[in-house]
Amino acid sequence: MVTNDVRPLEKAGPADAPVYATVLTPKGKFLHDMFISRHPDLPGALLLEVDASGAAAAVQLLNKYKLRRPVSFRDVSSEYRVMAAWGAAAGAGGGVPPAGPWWRPDPRLPQLGYRALVPAADAAEVAATAGEEAYRAWRYSLGVAEGESEIPAGQAAPLDFNVDVLHGVSYTKGCYVGQERNSFTHYRGVIRK
């Protein structure tokens, strides 16, 4: 289903980075990007972090593709808060994670620092020194777009927004929806936009 290999999550430890991936249309156009991580308390369960504006559509799409598998999806956004720490908040050069058990390296770029899915009950404990606008400005300065509000769903190819450079596409994992067009563009080496 997704553009990246999620098999590393089978052996991932509690401090390992999540997997960054996208879901595409059959024609290889972007629909949703997400961070996939192991659930800290439920063995075999995964947490999918998607843009809030597209969360309902992402759950609907994933339910459409489960095809009689014993898989269930539910919205747990009220149970978690997404946080980020970068620059000085993440230690010198972003190399030292902030205090707390929730922080994981951002899998896209080292300069993006750390991400956390913090249980809502513990969110007050996590010191936030900068808001969402500051983080967005930081991402923009690095050329990193995320979510359906920044990457046009159904219109843009993931390679148009450097999703492959941001470690969101695997060219060795095998097939996924929309894989053919993106592999063709990658191996040809030409993006015509």
N, C-alpha and C positions, 0 to 999 in steps of 0.2 A: 504493500500500500504506500509506503513512504520512500523518499528518495535516498535515505541513508540506511546503513546496516545497523540494526538494533541488537544483533547478537552479542556485542560487548556488554550489554546490560545483564546478560545471564550470569556473568562472572564478576560483575561490578561490585565493588565494595561500597560502604556507606559514604565514603568521601570522594568517589569518582564523579567525574563530570557527566552531565546529562548528554544525550545525543540530540543534536540539532538536525531537523529534517523538514521536508515539505510534503504536502499532498498535492498532486497535480490532476488536471483534467486528462482524459484520454489523448488529447492533442498536445500534451506536455505543457500546458499553461498553469501558472500558479493558482492554487486555491487557498491553502492555509500553510503557515509555517508553525513549527512547534518544537518544544523542548520535551524530550521523553526521558523520564528518570524512574528508577525503582521506587516503589512506595516504601518509606522507612519502616512501617509497622506490619504491612500485609505481604507475606511472601507470595511471589508470583503476580502481584498487582503492579501496575505502572501508573504514573501520573503524567498526563499530557498537558503541558502549559501552552495555551493558544491565546491569541489576541481576544480580548473580551468582546469586541464588536463582532467577531465571527465564531464565538464559542458554540452557539446554538446550531449554526450551520455545520460546523465541524462535527459535532456529535451526531447530527442527522446523517451526514455523509458516511461517517464510520459505521453507524448502525446499518446503513444500506449495504455495506460491503462485508459484514460479518458472516453471511451465508451459512446459517445453521451451525455455527460454531458456538461453544458454550462461553461466550464472551459477553460482558455487559459494560456499558458506558454510562456514567452518571456525572452530572455537574457537581463538583466539589468546591467551586469557587468561593462559596461562603465559608469554607473551612480553612482556606489558605490565603496568604498574602504573598505576592511576588515582590522581591526586593533586589536591589543591585548595589554593589559597592565597587568603586573604581578609584584610580589615582591615589591620593593621600589616604582616603578612607579604606583602601585595600592594602595599605602598607606601601613602602617605597617600591615604585615600579609595578605595583599590582601583584607582587609576588607573595605576599602574606595575607591569608584570608582573615576577615574580621572575626571577632570572637563569636562563638556560638556553633552549635552542631549542624546548622542548616546550610551553611555556605559551601558552594561548589564552584570550581572554575567555569567561567563562561566558555563553552566549547568553540565559539566562533573565532575570537581573537584574544590573545593575552591582554591587550590594552583595555578590553571591556571589563576586566577584573573578575568579580564573582557575582553569582546569582543565588538567590535563596527562595525556596518555597517554605515559608514559615507558617506553622499552624496559627490560625487566627487568635487563639487564646494566648499565644506567646508573642504576638506581633508587637505589643507594647514594650517588651523587653529589648527589642532590637532597635538600636539607635539609628535613626535616619537623619543624616546631616544635609542631604540634598533631595529635592523632590523629583517628580517624574519629568518635569520640563528640563531640568539640568541634565538628567540622564539622556533624554532625547537629544539635546544639543550635543552631548558627548558622542553619542552614536553617530549623529549626522557628521560631526567633525572627522569621524573615522570612515565615513561612507557606508554605514550599516543601516539598512532599512529593515523593519520587521512589522508583521501583521498586515491585515487586509486594508487598513487605513493608509498604509504607506506603499504597499506593493499591490497594484491593481489586480484583483482576483479575476480569473478567467481571461485576462488580457496579456499579462506579462509572462515571459519565460523565466524560470529561476536563474538562468545564466545572465539575464539582463540585469539582475540585481546582485551579482557575485555570490549567489548562494553556494556555488561550488568552491569558491575561494574561501568562504566562511565555514568550510567543512560540513556542508549540509547535503552533499550529493556524493554517493559512492558509485564509482564506475566498475566495481568488482563484485558487488553483492548479488547481481542477477536482476531479473525483471521486476518492474513495478509499473503502475499505471502512469502513462506518459513518458516512459523511459526511452523509447525509440528516438523520438525527436531530440531529446536532450543529449543522448549519447552521440547522435549524428552530428549535432552542432559542436559538441566538445571535441570529437575526434577530427572533425573538419577544421576546427580552429578559427571559425569565422562567426561572429555575431553581427548581424546586419542592422543593428540599431545603435 
